[in-house]
Structures are given as structure tokens and as C-alpha cells.
Amino acid sequence: MSVDKNTVAKIARLARIRVDEKQQEELTGELNQILGWIEQLSELDTDGVEPMTSVVEMTQPLREDVVNDGHYVERVTKNAPESAHGFYAVPKVVE
């Protein structure tokens, strides 16, 4: 895959970046070089290689997944206009 000057101009327009003629020529070469590197990477045999999330092996410290009320019932309902049994009390809207 290669990029030409028209493609660079279109990308610049879509990105709303002003690129003059000289810069378009330079960017065309740079983008083609980057695409060449990507094509080189696609030639690698990656069968049997597991995907990595990080270059350093890490485990995430997890807390126990326990359902609770947060022990803040009074603080949460303190500013409610009306509460009942630890919940917000709202007027009935469906008859």
C-alpha cells in the first residue's frame, strides 16, 4: 500500500490540518515509510505467540466481590425530602 499527494491532502483536510505543497511531499514519503514498516511486521510468523497486555507480567489486585449496602444508609438518605426503611420515598406517579 502506498500513499500519494492527493491522499495526504485528503487526510489533512479530514483532520483539519493546513498542509502546504512542500509538506505534502514530505508527509507522503514519511507515511509510505511507516506503511512499509507495517508491511514488514505483517511478514512475521506470529502463530503460537500469545497476545500481551503489558511487557511486564503483572496481576491485578482484586477485592472480594461482595454485595452490601455500603453501610452509609443514614448518610445517603439524610438529605432526602422523605425516606422510609432506608430508601428514598417518592410520591406515587402511576395510579
Buried (B, 14 or more C-beta within 10 A) or exposed (E): EEBEEEBBBEBBEEEEEEBEEEEBEEBBEEBBEEEEEEEEEEEEEEEEEEEEEEEEEEEEEEEEEEEEEEEEEEEBBEEEEEBEEEEEEEEEEEE
